[in-house]
Amino acid sequence: MSSGTTELAWFKSSFSGSQGDDCVEIAIAEQAVHVRDSKDVSRPAFSVEREQWSRFVGFVAEA
């Protein structure tokens, strides 16, 4: 996606620990969900369509 990911509102899961655990942050935009490494936010984020993100979350919730 071409929109700047620095302007997005990033957040981590409430299940994420505060000890620097491995975690990702997401930012929800109109057309996509952006994902980045919370330990190294200088690395490029990637984005997925909202429908695919919903499928992924549904799959993880069932696991």
C-alpha positions as CSV (number, residue, x, y, z in Angstrom):
1,M,0.0,0.0,0.0
2,S,1.3,3.4,-0.7
3,S,-0.1,5.3,2.3
4,G,2.5,6.3,4.8
5,T,2.5,3.8,7.7
6,T,4.0,6.4,10.1
7,E,0.7,8.3,10.1
8,L,-1.3,5.3,11.3
9,A,-2.5,4.6,14.8
10,W,-0.5,1.5,15.8
11,F,-1.4,-0.8,18.7
12,K,-0.3,-4.1,20.2
13,S,-2.6,-6.9,21.6
14,S,-3.7,-6.5,25.2
15,F,-2.1,-10.0,25.6
16,S,1.3,-8.6,24.7
17,G,3.8,-8.5,27.6
18,S,5.8,-5.5,28.6
19,Q,9.1,-7.3,28.8
20,G,9.9,-6.8,25.2
21,D,8.4,-10.1,24.1
22,D,8.1,-11.0,20.5
23,C,5.0,-9.2,19.3
24,V,3.5,-7.4,16.3
25,E,1.6,-4.1,16.1
26,I,-1.3,-3.5,13.8
27,A,-2.9,-0.4,12.4
28,I,-6.3,-0.6,10.8
29,A,-6.9,1.6,7.8
30,E,-9.9,1.9,5.5
31,Q,-8.6,-0.6,2.9
32,A,-6.1,-2.7,4.8
33,V,-4.6,-3.8,8.0
34,H,-0.9,-2.9,8.4
35,V,1.4,-5.1,10.4
36,R,4.9,-4.4,11.8
37,D,7.4,-5.8,14.3
38,S,6.9,-4.0,17.6
39,K,10.6,-4.5,18.5
40,D,11.9,-2.8,15.4
41,V,9.5,-0.3,14.0
42,S,12.1,1.0,11.5
43,R,11.6,-2.2,9.5
44,P,9.0,-2.0,6.7
45,A,5.5,-2.9,7.6
46,F,3.3,-5.0,5.4
47,S,-0.4,-4.8,4.7
48,V,-3.2,-7.2,4.1
49,E,-6.7,-6.7,2.9
50,R,-9.2,-6.4,5.8
51,E,-11.1,-9.5,4.7
52,Q,-7.9,-11.6,4.8
53,W,-7.0,-10.2,8.2
54,S,-10.4,-11.2,9.5
55,R,-10.0,-14.7,8.2
56,F,-6.5,-15.0,9.8
57,V,-7.9,-13.7,13.2
58,G,-10.8,-16.2,13.0
59,F,-8.4,-19.0,12.3
60,V,-6.1,-18.1,15.2
61,A,-9.1,-17.8,17.5
62,E,-10.2,-21.3,16.7
63,A,-6.7,-22.8,17.3
